[in-house]
Amino acid sequence: MSATLRSLEGQDEANILREVQSALRGLRFGAVEITVHNGQVVQIERKEKFRLQQPASRQS
């Protein structure tokens, strides 16, 4: 990670961390994207993927 939360001017670091933790909670496959504009976190996006298992093929 190249930036630290301390560099995000005027924002509550603990609140940002809580939101990131919330986005990560329960995520098995996917991504969490944090968007920063002018040194401010403006968006936290959670993209979740669901892996579907194909049933085993029956061989006769």
C-alpha positions as a printed Julia matrix, in Angstrom:
60×3 Matrix{Float64}:
   0.0     0.0     0.0
   1.67    3.22   -1.09
  -0.6     5.72    0.69
  -1.41    5.85    4.37
  -4.71    6.89    5.91
  -2.93    9.79    7.6
  -2.56   11.43    4.19
  -6.34   11.54    3.73
  -6.9    15.09    4.92
  -9.89   15.89    7.09
 -11.35   12.4     7.2
 -11.95   10.17   10.19
  -9.43    7.32    9.77
 -11.31    4.99   12.12
 -14.54    5.46   10.15
 -12.78    4.72    6.85
 -11.26    1.56    8.32
 -14.65    0.43    9.65
 -16.19    0.87    6.21
 -13.38   -1.1     4.54
 -13.69   -3.87    7.13
 -17.44   -3.95    6.55
 -16.92   -4.29    2.79
 -14.47   -7.17    3.35
 -16.62   -9.0     5.89
 -17.89  -12.27    4.46
 -16.32  -11.71    1.05
 -15.05  -15.03   -0.34
 -14.45  -14.17   -4.01
 -14.31  -10.63   -5.35
 -12.7    -7.26   -4.78
 -12.98   -4.11   -2.68
 -12.07   -0.93   -4.54
 -11.33    2.35   -2.74
 -11.64    5.5    -4.83
  -9.73    8.61   -3.73
 -10.12   12.11   -5.21
  -8.0    15.04   -4.06
  -6.75   13.09   -1.06
 -10.26   12.13    0.11
 -11.85    8.69    0.08
 -15.03    9.25   -1.9
 -16.19    5.71   -2.59
 -15.75    2.14   -1.38
 -17.07   -0.41   -3.84
 -17.56   -4.12   -3.18
 -17.68   -6.52   -6.11
 -18.66  -10.04   -5.18
 -18.46  -13.11   -7.35
 -20.37  -16.28   -6.74
 -18.7   -19.48   -7.88
 -21.17  -22.08   -9.05
 -20.05  -25.67   -8.9
 -21.09  -27.79  -11.85
 -22.55  -31.14  -10.85
 -20.26  -34.09  -11.42
 -21.06  -35.68  -14.76
 -22.45  -39.18  -14.6
 -20.55  -41.71  -16.59
 -22.4   -44.93  -17.53
